[in-house]
Structures are given as structure tokens and as C-alpha cells.
Amino acid sequence: MNAVLLIGRILFAMIFINSGIAHFMKLETMAGYAKYKKVPAAKLSVIVTGLMILLGGIYVALGIYADLGALLIAIFLIPTAFMMHAFWKETDPTAKQNEMNNFFKNLALAGAALTLFVFIGRGADIGWHITSAFFNLK
């Protein structure tokens, strides 16, 4: 079962590692989109959030303070859902549906990240890992 837990963590983390890399590889484009969405200090926000999800994904995948990694991911996802995917502001039906899908995807992933955060912080077996939990939630 340890292999399944490791595979699950890696699969969960891949979207954040990929997106974190994209934050840096496509910095100007993402900063422009963030500015369009009225994110304060758009370029800096893209850099900071890119670092958060890249490190969070790596931490979760490798089991290096995986609870901290999961918390970084959740801290990214919740405000991002509301700031970047405010479907209630859209008038075009297709844009509204796309934003709604992304909004709820972010919230679902945040829920999974928070669950990982608590389980790991309480000492749950997460399969192969490098370090133990950063937080002690027992």
C-alpha cells in the first residue's frame, strides 16, 4: 500500500509542479492575465504563487514536510478560486461555465490538500517519505 500512497501523492502533486513551472516559464503572460483579473502586484503575485505551488507539489510528491507542502497548496488554491475564477461575474455562458468548473476544481483540490495537511500533521502513514511532518497536529 505504500506504493499506492506514493503514486497518489505524485499524481496529486503533478498539477502543482507543472503549474508552478508554468508560472515562471510564462511569467509575462500569466502576469498579464492576473492584472486583467485585478490581482494586486500581478507579476510579484505570479512569482510568489508559482513558488508556493512548485515547492508545495515537490514537498508532497517527495514526502519532504508533505504537510507543509499541502498547506502551501491550499493557501494558494482558496484565494485563487475566488480571485481568478469568479464565475458569478461572467455574463457569457461559456465563460461562466469554464470559470465555474475551475472554481470548484480549485476548491476540491484545496479540500484534498487540507485533508493531506491534517492527516500528515497527525502522523498518518503517507507511504515512502523523506522527512516526518513539519507540524504536530496530534
N, C-alpha and C positions, 0 to 999 in steps of 0.2 A: 504493500500500500504506500510505502514511502515514495516509490517511483511515481505513482499516480498523483500524490500530493505535489511532488516536484513538477511534474508535467502541467498540472493545473495552475500552479503559481507562474510558471513560464508563460503559458497561454494567456493568463490574465495580464501579465506584465508586458507582453509584446506590444499591445496597442499604445502603451505609455512610452515605452522605449522608442518605438517608431515615431510617435508624435513629438516626443522630446527632441529627437534628431531633426525632424522637420522644422521645429521652431527655430533652429539655428541655420539649417540649410536654406530655408525660405524666409529668413528673418524679415526682409523688407516687405514681402507680400503679406505675411502674417501681421506685421505691424500696421500695414495699411488697412487690413480688414479690421483689426482691433480698433484702430482710430475711427473707422466707419461705424463701428458698434459703440463708439463713445467711451472706450476704455481709457481711463486716465493713464498718462505716461505710457502710451501704447507700446513703443519699442522696448522700453525697460520692462514692462509687464510681460511681453512675449519672452524676453530673455529669462526673467525670473521664473515664470511658469514653465518654460522649457526645461530649465534646470531642475525644478521641482519634480516634474513627471519623469524626466530621464533618470534622475537619481532614485526616485521612488520606484520606478519599474525595475531598475537594476537591483536595488535592495531587496525587493520582493522576490525576484527571479532567483537571485543567488543566495537568499537567506542571510543577508548581512543587515542586521537590525530591520528585519522584514516588517515589524510592527511600525517602525518609524517611516519606512517606505510607503506602507499602506496609508498612514496618516497624511503624508505629503500628497499622495494621490487624491485622497478625499478632500483635503483642503483646496486643491486645485479644482476638482470637479463641481463642487456645490456652487461656488460663486460663478463659475464659468457657465453652468446651466442657466442661471438667471441673467447674466450679462450678455452672453453670446447667443443664446437660443431662446429669446423671449418671444415665443410663438404668438402670444396674445397681442403683440404689437403689429403682427403681419396682417395685411389685407388680401394679398394674393393667396388663393387656396393652396397652390403647390408649395409656395414658400412657407406658408403656415404649417403644412403637414411635415415638411422637412425639418423645420425648427422644432416642432413638437416631438418628432422622433428623436432628434439629437438631445433635446431637453430631458426626456425620460430615459434615454440611454445613459446620459451623464449621471442622473440620479440613481439609476440601477447600479452602475459601476461604483458610485460613491457608497451605496449601501454595501456592496461586496467588499470594498476597501475598508469600511468601518468595521465590518464583521471580522475581516482578517486582523485588523488592528487590535480588537478586543481579544480574539482567540489567541493570538500570538502573545499579547501582553499578559494574558493569564496563564501562559505556559503550555498551550496546546501543542501537540505534535504536528509539525508542518512538513515533515519529511526531512530530507537532507538539507542542512543549512550550515553556514559558516560561523555565525555568532548567535548568541541567545537574544532574547528580546531586549530592546532599549528601555522600554517602560516596564514597570512591575505593577500590573493591574489586579493582582490577587487580593 
